[in-house]
Amino acid sequence: RALRYVPPAVLSAIILPEIFLPGGQPDYSLLNPRLLAGVLAALTAWRTRNTFLTIVIGMLGLYLFQIFIQ
């Protein structure tokens, strides 16, 4: 029964450092495009429960945030 928690734990261990530590330095500001895209993807996943749409919205959000913020 405990093995069903392995995929979310591994995914979190891969994704969260990339969102909160871009370039190895902590960045929790609203000028962090990865953080904004992560929040957008999390909201999409929560509302739609659609994995493909979550990935598309997250990647599109990251692309647009990187263009307009940096």
Backbone hydrogen bonds, N-H to C=O, Kabsch-Sander energy under -0.5 kcal/mol:
donor,donor_aa,acceptor,acceptor_aa,energy
4,R,1,R,-1.1
5,Y,2,A,-1.7
6,V,3,L,-1.4
9,A,5,Y,-1.6
10,V,6,V,-2.6
11,L,7,P,-2.6
12,S,8,P,-2.2
13,A,9,A,-2.0
14,I,10,V,-1.4
15,I,11,L,-2.6
16,L,12,S,-2.0
18,E,14,I,-0.6
19,I,15,I,-1.7
20,F,16,L,-2.7
21,L,17,P,-2.1
24,G,21,L,-2.0
25,Q,22,P,-1.1
27,D,20,F,-2.1
32,N,29,S,-1.3
36,L,32,N,-2.0
37,A,33,P,-2.4
38,G,34,R,-2.2
39,V,35,L,-2.3
40,L,36,L,-2.3
41,A,37,A,-2.6
42,A,38,G,-2.4
43,L,39,V,-2.4
44,T,40,L,-2.1
45,A,41,A,-2.6
46,W,42,A,-2.4
47,R,43,L,-2.3
48,T,44,T,-2.7
49,R,44,T,-0.5
49,R,45,A,-1.7
51,T,49,R,-0.6
54,T,50,N,-2.1
55,I,51,T,-2.2
56,V,52,F,-2.5
57,I,53,L,-2.8
58,G,54,T,-2.5
59,M,55,I,-2.5
60,L,56,V,-2.6
61,G,57,I,-2.7
62,L,58,G,-2.4
63,Y,59,M,-2.5
64,L,60,L,-2.6
65,F,61,G,-3.0
66,Q,62,L,-2.4
67,I,63,Y,-1.6
68,F,64,L,-2.5
69,I,65,F,-2.3
70,Q,66,Q,-1.0
